[in-house]
Amino acid sequence: MSKLMGEGVLLVMPDINEDFQQEVDRWYVEEHFPERISELAYLRARRYRALEGSPMYMGLLEARTPAALFNEGYRRVTANVSERSKRMRGTFVRSMRSTHRVVATKSRASGGVMACIRLSFEGDAQRAGFITWINTQIDALVLAHPQILAVHGLAAAREVREAMDALRPNSKQDEWPDSVLLIELGRASDFNAGLRATLSESALRLAGLQVSGVTQSTYQLMFEVTPDHHWHDQPGGYRAAEETNYL
């Protein structure tokens, strides 16, 4: 099944200088994600590449709670960033980053395609309305669109992002998505016209959600890292996780 592994989610969605994409891919699978699992005790880290929309990449990292995203391991690692990590982060030309609390989730299976619906709201009352809306509509959404394998509603955990920004002041420039719907699918074509229309700004407003903006994009899973993966050396010093789909 594909329920999220915890109640805390960190989304990192960058565009990357195209000259460095393969090098950045290796950094993610060799250093960055393994570090998040081993040093920060995150439960799972997944990386996606855009099939449609932007930003170009999406990282989805899960922790037991939103507060666990900003733990002692995070503070320690942030204070001792490797030279390789500094160089790779310098290839980001745009970055969206947000911390979330899982407020609703329903799953039947795990999918290799993820539709990411980013929602903007004008105030806290509207953000709270999203939590009520997704919990009352999630069953109907899956029933009306049987191609959906899993759907997850994420509400902004703004206090966690603010704590991260206080530790890394330069990250304050990162864009900050609000609430998010993540929809797992089997293939890109499953995000069809009917599902797109259901999740459009006009349709969501008609359904009672006081949203001020909606952005839709779709992503293909590249690889994932969990504590269960076993790491081994490969020729040339490359390390890959067993049981992953590395593209």
Order of alpha helices (4+ residues) and beta strands (2+ residues): beta-alpha-alpha-beta-beta-alpha-alpha-beta-beta-alpha-beta-alpha-beta-alpha-alpha-beta-beta-beta
